[in-house]
Amino acid sequence: MDEQKRKRVVILGGGFAGVYTAIHLEKALRRRDDLEIVLVNKENYFVFQPMLAEVVSGSIGILDTVSPIRRMLPRTDLHVREIESIDIGTQTVITTPGFIPQPNVIHYDHLVLALGNVTDFRGLRGLPEHAIPFKNLSDALYIRNHVIHALEEAAIEHMNVELRKQLLTFVVAGGGFSGVEVVAELNDFVRQVIRNYPQLNPNDLRVVLLHAQDRILPELDKELALYAQNILTRRGVEILLKTRLEAATGDEAVIAGGIRIPSKTLISTVPSSPNPLIDGLDLPKEKGRLKVDSSLLVQGTTNVWALGDCALVPTVDGGTCPPTAQFAIRQGKTAAHNILASIQGGEHKAFQFKELGKLGALGHRSAVAQVFGVNVSGFIAWFLWRSIYLMKLPGWGRRMKVAASWTFDLFLPPELVQLKLTNSMGVAHEHFEPGQEIFHQGDLGDRIYIIAKGHAEVVHHDNGSDILLARLGPGEYFGEMALLNQTTRNATIRCQEPLDVLSIHKREFSVLAANLPAMRESFEQVMKKRRQGTAVQVPHGLSTDYTDGKE
Ligand SMILES: Cc1cc2nc3c(=O)[nH]c(=O)nc-3n(C[C@H](O)[C@H](O)[C@H](O)COP(=O)(O)OP(=O)(O)OC[C@H]3O[C@@H](n4cnc5c(N)ncnc54)[C@H](O)[C@@H]3O)c2cc1C
């Protein structure tokens, strides 16, 4: 097939909406190769979010809720990268650099926006620093490890009774489905495993659910919501209704009105906000969600599609679809059909789907369900919940693993292993050998480097020749210009002798620069001097040519 004529569909997001769009595109294409499908997602796996709460309690294994996207989509070109920007005008998407800091630009003929939403704590005092979101696998894993850590600390805290109580208090904010499911699993977990801590008194455990409205699970009929409230209360969850979380510190959750709950664990499933990438697009939106027509085409465009939690999709009865997996999966099928119809010529289909029901797990073999208009609760609802979601999991292998985990869970005590995972390479020691290039002119600026030992050359390539701009040694730094100016690298840094550096990722560097004005000023002064080619203190001789805003 002529590469020029091959159309490229780029799907952003590998959640329910994005993955199911690609699944249906692959199905429709079969052996044809006149369409290229590219999917960009932060992770190389798809998360089955409805079962995430069970990872917290260990009812299922850590990897049981996720499936590798490559296996689900063998014909799709998967880019495991963070999306940095989307340019509708030039029909391009830019992703963050990988091992080599070069920009990755993806051109599209059709764009599918399936980026979901985010839990956004901005503007809420102390929440960005101290509240834990509950949205993806890493959150579930973090919560689980944090809760076990709090129990371990409480077990050896003999002197400070208040601290021990604080460690044994777990607060969840948000009484929607995800908040209720996580509080139920967390409550079951801590009340079961406390038996393994003879130093701790189960009566000191406190699990609190905060909800702003007058009943939890507002998505369900009142009768079912009250049933859920009753069950949770009987099992020891304190439910505080009409209570809004206002702020947080590392020691307490602060409720509007001034009440403070001492706790070292605060999980918040609210507020839900649009993905910042969607927020930044100049496309029609309502409450942060992209406005699409019934074919899922973003209003006013001919090749940009949006679905799932980031889109406001009209329903046949004049309403809009709720942000649930049930809808995202079906929207994927409609989007795939309509994209192909746009490319090959054909009728667009309108998205039509009537919700089948709603299910919420309450832990410990009980749940609430509204299926085909019938309300069910207790064990039958729980059985229904497990059967339906088991069948919805992608792949028989995964289904069998989860079924086995659930079976063992009936007889065995919950897993109590705390996995200590170290995070991010925000600040790292790096080593380079002579001749190696640390970064190259034209690369994206992703880190700043401080030389600990050794020397490096700053070289500018111009019209096929290399101009040596400077020689840098211990205590000096390079790479700040591209970060501060948000541009690409203006020069290449080449290692002359074995070089040890401390490198700081732009994320951490931006935080430092924003909060330490003196540091930012000092960087800006050096930058200015470097631009002017004047006396920057560089030992071992600086080239006179250190001009033109080169690094
Ligand atoms: C804990 C929990 C329980 C739930 N339970 C249910 C349930 O029982 N039933 C139900 O129907 N719904 C449930 N939902 C809601 C359901 O999961 C969502 O409606 C569904 O996931 C929406 O799919 P989506 O594809 O639009 O977004 P998502 O599934 O959120 O997918 C978005 C994808 O985009 C990726 N992404 C975002 N930004 C970037 C970026 N900058 N670069 C690269 N990739 C990016 C993300 O990594 C993610 O993979 C639950 C949600 C949660 C959080």
The ligand as a MOL file (V3000), in Angstrom:
LIG
                    3D

  0  0  0     0  0            999 V3000
M  V30 BEGIN CTAB
M  V30 COUNTS 53 58 0 0 0
M  V30 BEGIN ATOM
M  V30 1 C -12.1570 3.4200 40.9720 0
M  V30 2 C -13.1200 3.4930 39.8250 0
M  V30 3 C -14.1690 2.5720 39.7290 0
M  V30 4 C -15.0570 2.6200 38.6470 0
M  V30 5 N -16.0690 1.7060 38.5750 0
M  V30 6 C -16.8860 1.7140 37.4970 0
M  V30 7 C -17.9120 0.7270 37.3600 0
M  V30 8 O -18.0790 -0.1210 38.2240 0
M  V30 9 N -18.6910 0.7550 36.2310 0
M  V30 10 C -18.5220 1.6910 35.2470 0
M  V30 11 O -19.2330 1.6390 34.2320 0
M  V30 12 N -17.5890 2.6570 35.3740 0
M  V30 13 C -16.7640 2.6880 36.4710 0
M  V30 14 N -15.8110 3.6540 36.6050 0
M  V30 15 C -15.7280 4.7270 35.5890 0
M  V30 16 C -14.9520 4.2280 34.3810 0
M  V30 17 O -13.7640 3.6020 34.7800 0
M  V30 18 C -14.6810 5.3840 33.4490 0
M  V30 19 O -15.8950 5.9290 33.0440 0
M  V30 20 C -13.9080 4.9050 32.2380 0
M  V30 21 O -12.6350 4.4720 32.6390 0
M  V30 22 C -13.7820 6.0280 31.1940 0
M  V30 23 O -12.9790 5.5750 30.1570 0
M  V30 24 P -12.0660 6.6070 29.3510 0
M  V30 25 O -11.3690 5.7890 28.3210 0
M  V30 26 O -12.8600 7.7700 28.9340 0
M  V30 27 O -11.0130 7.1550 30.4210 0
M  V30 28 P -9.9020 6.3740 31.2000 0
M  V30 29 O -10.2710 4.9660 31.4230 0
M  V30 30 O -9.5950 7.2180 32.3900 0
M  V30 31 O -8.6630 6.3890 30.1890 0
M  V30 32 C -7.9360 7.5360 29.8750 0
M  V30 33 C -6.5440 7.0810 29.4580 0
M  V30 34 O -5.8210 8.2090 28.9830 0
M  V30 35 C -4.4940 8.1430 29.4730 0
M  V30 36 N -3.9590 9.4940 29.5390 0
M  V30 37 C -4.4930 10.5750 30.1530 0
M  V30 38 N -3.6780 11.6450 29.9960 0
M  V30 39 C -2.6230 11.2160 29.2650 0
M  V30 40 C -1.4410 11.8550 28.7690 0
M  V30 41 N -1.1770 13.1600 28.9880 0
M  V30 42 N -0.5690 11.1150 28.0700 0
M  V30 43 C -0.7990 9.8010 27.8070 0
M  V30 44 N -1.9110 9.1470 28.2430 0
M  V30 45 C -2.8020 9.8490 28.9670 0
M  V30 46 C -4.6400 7.5170 30.8510 0
M  V30 47 O -3.4170 6.9380 31.2630 0
M  V30 48 C -5.7320 6.4900 30.6060 0
M  V30 49 O -5.1900 5.2470 30.2210 0
M  V30 50 C -14.9030 3.6270 37.6730 0
M  V30 51 C -13.8590 4.5560 37.7720 0
M  V30 52 C -12.9650 4.4930 38.8350 0
M  V30 53 C -11.8350 5.4940 38.9280 0
M  V30 END ATOM
M  V30 BEGIN BOND
M  V30 1 1 1 2
M  V30 2 1 2 3
M  V30 3 2 2 52
M  V30 4 2 3 4
M  V30 5 1 4 5
M  V30 6 1 4 50
M  V30 7 2 5 6
M  V30 8 1 6 7
M  V30 9 1 6 13
M  V30 10 2 7 8
M  V30 11 1 7 9
M  V30 12 1 9 10
M  V30 13 2 10 11
M  V30 14 1 10 12
M  V30 15 2 12 13
M  V30 16 1 13 14
M  V30 17 1 14 15
M  V30 18 1 14 50
M  V30 19 1 15 16
M  V30 20 1 16 17
M  V30 21 1 16 18
M  V30 22 1 18 19
M  V30 23 1 18 20
M  V30 24 1 20 21
M  V30 25 1 20 22
M  V30 26 1 22 23
M  V30 27 1 23 24
M  V30 28 2 24 25
M  V30 29 1 24 26
M  V30 30 1 24 27
M  V30 31 1 27 28
M  V30 32 2 28 29
M  V30 33 1 28 30
M  V30 34 1 28 31
M  V30 35 1 31 32
M  V30 36 1 32 33
M  V30 37 1 33 34
M  V30 38 1 33 48
M  V30 39 1 34 35
M  V30 40 1 35 36
M  V30 41 1 35 46
M  V30 42 1 36 37
M  V30 43 1 36 45
M  V30 44 2 37 38
M  V30 45 1 38 39
M  V30 46 1 39 40
M  V30 47 2 39 45
M  V30 48 1 40 41
M  V30 49 2 40 42
M  V30 50 1 42 43
M  V30 51 2 43 44
M  V30 52 1 44 45
M  V30 53 1 46 47
M  V30 54 1 46 48
M  V30 55 1 48 49
M  V30 56 2 50 51
M  V30 57 1 51 52
M  V30 58 1 52 53
M  V30 END BOND
M  V30 END CTAB
M  END
